[in-house]
Amino acid sequence: MENTLKGQVALVTGGTKGIGKAIADSLSMRGARIIVTARAAPGENINAHHFIAADLSVPESAGIIAKEVLDRFGRIDIIINNAGANLSPGGGFSTLSDEHWNNDWQLNFMSVVRINKALLPTMIEQKTGVIINVSTGAAKLPIWEMTMSYSSAKAALNVYSKALANEVAGKGIRVNVVSPGVVKTPLMLEFIENMVKASNTSFDDSFKAVMEKIGVPLGRMAEPEEIANLVAFLVSSEASYITGINYSVDGGALPVV
């Protein structure tokens, strides 16, 4: 796979840790020039990806990112909309305020809409490009106690992605969705640690409770690299006839084919 993306420019939002970092490093290994965004600069940038500090929940961020990408690199070939998080407390509908709903939708849905809108004109002009929107298995299997507003925002992202894929397919641009399940990321480990504090149980017991609630036949979390491997394939020329599809990478958690 070495140099299969040579000369291409890829933007990875939320690309400094977890799934985003694994994707950025994987695409870089294949020859792409990488831009990553996050709210704060990483402590170390071993692979020297170009970094843009940005809070994607702020509407103006998309334009700032797009301008810097195009001013510096002159083109954009790959957009990985990876930034996202479950920002709201658990407990169901009664615990969620308007602010909780708005925060989840701004980061997990509207940020993607804005980034794509800012950079798609360049892809259309190039007559080529690939967009991967990173969603979640919880969009199809929402857990009301934990992910109600987050899941709804990601479900909207899935529908938007299909509509966008249909719109831009004739312009040479492919759009797909990757929906991870339980992945061993800093955010997931923090989520389980918060469960430990709230329930006064051990980490192992809280982890077991999450896995039983979701139901993962493979019985373990995914490694970030296992998500990145699929993304690397989908942005490559080997996937040139694939668009408008949502891929689950969840260890078998989704109970239907």
VEXROGU-786553 format. One record per residue: x, y, z of N, C-alpha, C in turn; residue in three letters. Coordinates in steps of 0.02 Angstrom, whole numbers. Example, Ala and Ser with C-alpha at 12.3 -4.5 7.8 and 13.67 -1.06 7.14 Angstrom:
// VEXROGU-786553
    n.px    n.py    n.pz   ca.px   ca.py   ca.pz    c.px    c.py    c.pz  code
     660    -284     390     615    -225     390     660    -165     390   ALA
     642    -112     354     684     -53     357     645       2     394   SER
//
This chain:
// VEXROGU-786553
    n.px    n.py    n.pz   ca.px   ca.py   ca.pz    c.px    c.py    c.pz  code
      41     -61       0       0       0       0      43      63       0   MET
     108      56       5     152     113       9     146     157     -53   GLU
     139     223     -42     135     274     -95      73     268    -138   ASN
      22     232    -117     -40     229    -156     -78     295    -155   THR
     -61     338    -107     -94     404    -102     -44     460    -114   LEU
      12     445    -145      65     494    -155      38     556    -192   LYS
      54     614    -165      34     677    -196     -34     702    -176   GLY
     -72     660    -140    -139     681    -120    -137     718     -53   GLN
    -184     763     -45    -189     804      16    -250     781      55   VAL
    -240     764     119    -295     738     159    -303     779     223   ALA
    -365     797     237    -383     830     300    -416     779     346   LEU
    -391     775     408    -420     730     458    -439     773     518   VAL
    -503     784     529    -524     822     588    -520     777     649   THR
    -504     807     706    -494     767     766    -438     717     755   GLY
    -384     739     723    -333     693     700    -271     685     743   GLY
    -275     707     806    -215     704     848    -215     647     898   THR
    -271     611     905    -273     554     951    -327     506     930   LYS
    -325     446     959    -377     397     947    -384     377     874   GLY
    -446     369     851    -459     347     783    -430     397     733   ILE
    -437     461     746    -413     512     699    -338     508     688   GLY
    -301     499     742    -228     492     736    -209     430     697   LYS
    -243     375     711    -229     313     674    -242     322     599   ALA
    -296     357     582    -312     370     512    -259     415     480   ILE
    -242     469     515    -192     516     488    -126     480     475   ALA
    -104     440     523     -40     404     516     -44     353     459   ASP
    -100     320     453    -108     269     401    -106     300     331   SER
    -141     356     323    -141     389     257     -72     419     242   LEU
     -39     443     293      29     469     284      77     415     261   SER
      71     356     290     113     299     271     103     281     197   MET
      45     296     171      29     281     101      46     339      55   ARG
      78     391      81     105     444      39      66     509      39   GLY
      10     513      73     -30     575      73       2     628     117   ALA
      -9     690      99      10     746     142     -50     760     188   ARG
     -37     764     253     -90     763     303     -97     829     340   ILE
    -160     852     345    -177     908     389    -222     880     444   ILE
    -207     894     506    -250     872     561    -275     933     599   VAL
    -335     926     626    -362     979     669    -379     951     737   THR
    -377     994     787    -399     979     855    -403    1045     892   ALA
    -435    1043     949    -441    1106     988    -373    1129    1014   ARG
    -330    1081    1031    -264    1098    1058    -211    1057    1022   ALA
    -153    1086    1015     -98    1052     982     -77     990    1021   ALA
     -58     936     986     -35     876    1021      31     890    1057   PRO
      44     851    1110     105     860    1147     166     846    1104   GLY
     159     798    1058     213     783    1011     182     766     944   GLU
     215     786     891     190     774     823     243     735     785   ASN
     248     671     802     302     629     777     303     627     701   ILE
     245     623     671     242     616     598     237     683     562   ASN
     243     738     598     247     805     568     188     821     523   ALA
     129     799     542      69     820     505      59     895     516   HIS
      33     929     465      18     999     472     -41    1006     520   HIS
     -34    1049     570     -86    1054     622    -121    1121     618   PHE
    -188    1119     624    -229    1179     628    -271    1175     692   ILE
    -263    1223     735    -303    1226     796    -373    1251     779   ALA
    -424    1213     798    -492    1232     781    -542    1198     827   ALA
    -593    1235     848    -650    1207     883    -706    1202     832   ASP
    -720    1142     809    -766    1132     754    -838    1146     772   LEU
    -853    1153     836    -921    1170     856    -935    1245     845   SER
    -883    1283     830    -890    1355     814    -898    1361     738   VAL
    -952    1391     714    -966    1393     642    -910    1421     599   PRO
    -873    1471     625    -822    1503     584    -761    1459     572   GLU
    -754    1405     610    -694    1363     604    -686    1331     536   SER
    -742    1311     505    -738    1276     441    -705    1320     388   ALA
    -725    1383     384    -696    1428     336    -622    1441     348   GLY
    -603    1447     412    -533    1458     429    -491    1398     409   ILE
    -516    1338     423    -480    1276     405    -473    1271     329   ILE
    -528    1281     293    -526    1275     220    -477    1324     189   ALA
    -477    1386     214    -431    1436     186    -359    1416     197   LYS
    -342    1393     257    -273    1374     270    -252    1313     229   GLU
    -296    1264     222    -281    1205     182    -266    1225     110   VAL
    -310    1265      81    -303    1282      10    -247    1332      -2   LEU
    -236    1378      45    -180    1425      37    -113    1388      40   ASP
    -108    1338      84     -45    1304      94     -33    1248      43   ARG
     -85    1211      26     -77    1151     -16    -106    1158     -85   PHE
    -152    1204     -95    -179    1218    -161    -231    1169    -186   GLY
    -247    1118    -147    -295    1068    -167    -319    1029    -106   ARG
    -370     989    -115    -393     943     -63    -420     881     -97   ILE
    -394     824     -80    -413     761    -112    -455     716     -66   ASP
    -442     721      -2    -474     676      46    -496     716     107   ILE
    -559     708     127    -583     737     189    -607     681     234   ILE
    -577     677     294    -599     629     344    -631     668     401   ILE
    -697     669     403    -733     704     456    -738     658     516   ASN
    -686     659     557    -682     613     613    -700     645     680   ASN
    -691     710     687    -702     743     751    -774     731     775   ALA
    -780     713     838    -846     701     866    -839     673     936   GLY
    -892     680     975    -891     654    1043    -961     655    1072   ALA
    -972     611    1120   -1034     610    1158   -1026     660    1215   ASN
   -1053     720    1208   -1041     774    1254   -1091     777    1312   LEU
   -1145     740    1307   -1200     748    1354   -1201     696    1410   SER
   -1233     711    1465   -1237     663    1520   -1285     606    1503   PRO
   -1276     550    1537   -1323     495    1529   -1385     508    1571   GLY
   -1433     462    1564   -1493     467    1604   -1557     476    1566   GLY
   -1553     482    1500   -1614     487    1460   -1639     557    1449   GLY
   -1699     562    1421   -1726     626    1397   -1731     680    1451   PHE
   -1746     661    1511   -1759     710    1563   -1696     746    1587   SER
   -1638     717    1574   -1575     747    1595   -1546     794    1543   THR
   -1573     793    1482   -1544     830    1426   -1577     898    1417   LEU
   -1537     951    1422   -1561    1018    1410   -1553    1037    1337   SER
   -1581    1093    1317   -1572    1118    1249   -1498    1127    1234   ASP
   -1460    1148    1284   -1388    1158    1273   -1353    1092    1259   GLU
   -1372    1039    1294   -1343     973    1281   -1356     952    1209   HIS
   -1419     958    1188   -1437     939    1120   -1398     980    1069   TRP
   -1396    1045    1080   -1362    1089    1033   -1287    1073    1028   ASN
   -1255    1061    1085   -1184    1046    1085   -1169     982    1045   ASN
   -1209     931    1056   -1198     868    1019   -1209     876     945   ASP
   -1260     913     926   -1275     922     855   -1225     967     821   TRP
   -1201    1018     855   -1151    1063     825   -1087    1025     809   GLN
   -1063     985     856    -999     951     846   -1006     890     800   LEU
   -1058     851     810   -1062     786     776   -1098     789     708   ASN
   -1135     842     695   -1170     848     631   -1153     912     594   PHE
   -1167     969     623   -1158    1032     586   -1085    1046     568   MET
   -1037    1023     610    -967    1033     593    -949     999     528   SER
    -977     939     517    -964     902     455    -995     937     395   VAL
   -1057     959     404   -1091     996     350   -1050    1057     329   VAL
   -1024    1093     378    -986    1155     363    -919    1141     330   ARG
    -882    1090     355    -818    1073     324    -828    1052     251   ILE
    -877    1009     240    -889     987     171    -909    1045     126   ASN
    -953    1088     151    -975    1144     110    -917    1190      92   LYS
    -870    1198     138    -813    1243     126    -763    1214      76   ALA
    -756    1147      74    -704    1117      33    -730    1082     -30   LEU
    -794    1066     -31    -820    1031     -90    -813    1070    -155   LEU
    -821    1136    -156    -811    1172    -219    -743    1159    -252   PRO
    -691    1151    -211    -625    1136    -238    -623    1065    -267   THR
    -653    1017    -232    -657     949    -258    -696     947    -324   MET
    -750     984    -326    -791     986    -387    -751    1015    -445   ILE
    -713    1067    -430    -670    1097    -482    -616    1048    -505   GLU
    -589    1009    -459    -539     958    -476    -570     898    -512   GLN
    -636     889    -504    -673     831    -530    -651     766    -497   LYS
    -627     771    -436    -608     711    -399    -604     727    -325   THR
    -616     676    -284    -611     685    -212    -647     629    -175   GLY
    -629     618    -113    -661     567     -71    -675     598      -3   VAL
    -735     586      22    -755     608      89    -775     547     129   ILE
    -747     541     189    -768     489     236    -794     523     298   ILE
    -857     513     313    -887     539     374    -888     483     427   ASN
    -855     495     483    -851     445     536    -912     452     581   VAL
    -953     400     583   -1014     400     622   -1005     354     683   SER
   -1055     316     700   -1051     270     757   -1105     217     752   THR
   -1090     159     778   -1141     107     780   -1200     127     823   GLY
   -1190     175     869   -1245     198     912   -1298     236     874   ALA
   -1283     256     812   -1334     288     771   -1389     239     750   ALA
   -1371     175     747   -1420     123     731   -1442      85     793   LYS
   -1400      85     844   -1416      51     907   -1408     100     964   LEU
   -1452     149     969   -1444     200    1022   -1455     170    1091   PRO
   -1416     194    1138   -1423     172    1207   -1452     232    1246   ILE
   -1516     228    1262   -1549     287    1289   -1517     313    1352   TRP
   -1489     267    1392   -1458     288    1455   -1394     327    1444   GLU
   -1363     322    1385   -1296     349    1375   -1289     396    1315   MET
   -1325     383    1261   -1305     415    1197   -1363     448    1159   THR
   -1417     468    1193   -1476     489    1156   -1464     546    1107   MET
   -1437     602    1130   -1427     659    1085   -1370     646    1036   SER
   -1317     614    1060   -1261     596    1017   -1283     550     961   TYR
   -1321     498     977   -1344     451     927   -1388     484     875   SER
   -1430     530     896   -1475     563     849   -1437     607     800   SER
   -1384     640     825   -1343     681     780   -1307     638     729   ALA
   -1282     582     751   -1246     537     705   -1294     503     656   LYS
   -1356     489     678   -1405     462     632   -1419     511     576   ALA
   -1424     576     594   -1433     628     544   -1373     630     497   ALA
   -1313     621     525   -1253     620     483   -1256     564     432   LEU
   -1281     506     451   -1287     450     404   -1332     468     345   ASN
   -1390     497     360   -1438     515     307   -1408     570     263   VAL
   -1378     620     294   -1346     674     256   -1292     646     209   TYR
   -1253     598     234   -1199     570     194   -1225     535     132   SER
   -1279     498     139   -1309     464      81   -1335     515      31   LYS
   -1368     567      55   -1394     619      10   -1336     654     -26   ALA
   -1283     670      10   -1226     703     -20   -1192     658     -71   LEU
   -1185     594     -54   -1154     547    -101   -1192     546    -167   ALA
   -1258     545    -164   -1298     545    -225   -1290     610    -264   ASN
   -1284     666    -228   -1278     731    -262   -1213     738    -299   GLU
   -1157     717    -269   -1092     733    -298   -1060     675    -336   VAL
   -1094     618    -339   -1064     560    -374   -1048     576    -447   ALA
   -1093     612    -480   -1082     629    -550   -1028     681    -561   GLY
   -1003     709    -507    -950     760    -511    -881     731    -495   LYS
    -878     664    -489    -814     630    -477    -795     624    -404   GLY
    -843     633    -359    -828     632    -287    -866     576    -254   ILE
    -832     539    -212    -863     484    -175    -870     503    -102   ARG
    -926     482     -72    -941     495      -1    -962     429      32   VAL
    -927     410      84    -946     350     122    -944     364     197   ASN
    -974     319     235    -977     324     307    -943     263     338   VAL
    -906     274     390    -877     220     430    -905     227     501   VAL
    -936     173     526    -968     175     591    -934     126     639   SER
    -887     151     679    -854     108     728    -902      89     784   PRO
    -886      33     816    -921      15     878    -880      38     937   GLY
    -864      -8     983    -825      10    1042    -751       7    1024   VAL
    -717      64    1027    -647      69    1007    -605      92    1065   VAL
    -546      64    1072    -501      82    1128    -468     149    1114   LYS
    -503     202    1131    -478     270    1122    -476     304    1190   THR
    -439     360    1195    -439     397    1258    -510     418    1280   PRO
    -553     436    1233    -621     456    1251    -661     398    1279   LEU
    -653     338    1248    -690     280    1272    -665     260    1342   MET
    -600     261    1352    -573     243    1418    -596     294    1471   LEU
    -599     358    1451    -623     409    1497    -697     397    1513   GLU
    -735     378    1463    -806     363    1473    -816     308    1524   PHE
    -776     255    1518    -781     199    1565    -758     220    1635   ILE
    -706     261    1638    -683     286    1703    -737     327    1738   GLU
    -775     366    1698    -830     405    1727    -884     358    1754   ASN
    -896     303    1719    -944     253    1743    -921     224    1810   MET
    -856     212    1815    -827     184    1876    -841     231    1935   VAL
    -830     296    1924    -841     345    1977    -914     350    1996   LYS
    -958     349    1944   -1029     358    1956   -1061     298    1991   ALA
   -1035     238    1975   -1067     177    2001   -1027     145    2057   SER
    -967     172    2070    -925     145    2123    -909      71    2112   ASN
    -896      55    2049    -876     -13    2031    -805     -13    2004   THR
    -779     -71    1988    -712     -76    1960    -714     -60    1885   SER
    -655     -46    1857    -650     -33    1785    -673     -95    1746   PHE
    -651    -154    1768    -669    -215    1733    -745    -226    1733   ASP
    -777    -212    1790    -849    -221    1794    -886    -171    1749   ASP
    -862    -109    1748    -893     -58    1705    -883     -75    1632   SER
    -823     -98    1614    -810    -118    1545    -855    -176    1525   PHE
    -862    -224    1570    -905    -282    1556    -977    -260    1546   LYS
    -999    -212    1586   -1068    -187    1580   -1080    -154    1512   ALA
   -1031    -115    1489   -1036     -83    1423   -1040    -136    1368   VAL
    -995    -185    1371    -993    -236    1319   -1057    -277    1318   MET
   -1084    -292    1377   -1146    -330    1380   -1205    -289    1354   GLU
   -1205    -224    1369   -1258    -180    1346   -1258    -175    1270   LYS
   -1200    -168    1241   -1194    -162    1168   -1199    -230    1135   ILE
   -1167    -280    1165   -1167    -347    1136   -1118    -353    1079   GLY
   -1056    -369    1094   -1003    -374    1043    -981    -447    1037   VAL
   -1001    -482     985    -983    -553     979    -908    -567     983   PRO
    -867    -522     957    -794    -533     960    -767    -523    1031   LEU
    -806    -491    1075    -789    -488    1146    -733    -442    1165   GLY
    -717    -394    1124    -664    -347    1140    -676    -280    1106   ARG
    -639    -229    1128    -639    -165    1092    -598    -172    1028   MET
    -614    -129     979    -571    -124     920    -510     -80     936   ALA
    -456     -93     903    -399     -48     904    -411       8     852   GLU
    -389      70     865    -399     123     816    -373     106     747   PRO
    -319      68     744    -289      50     679    -337       6     638   GLU
    -381     -31     671    -428     -73     635    -480     -31     599   GLU
    -496      27     625    -540      74     590    -502     107     534   ILE
    -441     127     548    -399     161     498    -387     118     437   ALA
    -381      52     446    -369       8     389    -426      12     338   ASN
    -488      14     362    -545      18     317    -546      86     283   LEU
    -534     139     321    -533     206     292    -481     211     236   VAL
    -422     184     248    -369     187     198    -390     152     134   ALA
    -426      97     140    -451      63      80    -503     106      45   PHE
    -550     135      82    -605     171      52    -582     234      15   LEU
    -527     265      36    -503     325       2    -458     308     -57   VAL
    -440     244     -64    -394     224    -117    -430     212    -183   SER
    -391     206    -236    -420     192    -303    -450     123    -306   SER
    -431      79    -260    -460      12    -259    -534      12    -241   GLU
    -557      67    -211    -628      74    -192    -664     123    -238   ALA
    -641     130    -299    -665     183    -344    -738     176    -364   SER
    -769     118    -353    -840     109    -371    -884     105    -309   TYR
    -857     126    -252    -895     123    -189    -912     193    -166   ILE
    -977     207    -162   -1000     271    -135   -1069     263    -104   THR
   -1084     305     -55   -1150     305     -24   -1162     246      23   GLY
   -1109     216      49   -1116     157      92   -1094     173     164   ILE
   -1127     142     211   -1110     149     282   -1082      82     306   ASN
   -1018      82     325    -984      21     345    -980      17     422   TYR
   -1006     -36     450   -1001     -49     521    -936     -86     537   SER
    -898     -60     584    -838     -94     608    -846    -101     683   VAL
    -884    -153     703    -909    -156     772    -903    -224     804   ASP
    -862    -267     776    -853    -333     807    -915    -377     804   GLY
    -962    -360     759   -1022    -399     752   -1082    -375     793   GLY
   -1076    -314     823   -1128    -290     869   -1195    -277     834   ALA
   -1194    -252     773   -1256    -238     737   -1291    -305     724   LEU
   -1353    -314     749   -1384    -381     748   -1415    -401     682   PRO
   -1408    -360     630   -1436    -377     565   -1382    -369     511   VAL
   -1393    -401     454   -1346    -397     399   -1361    -333     360   VAL
//
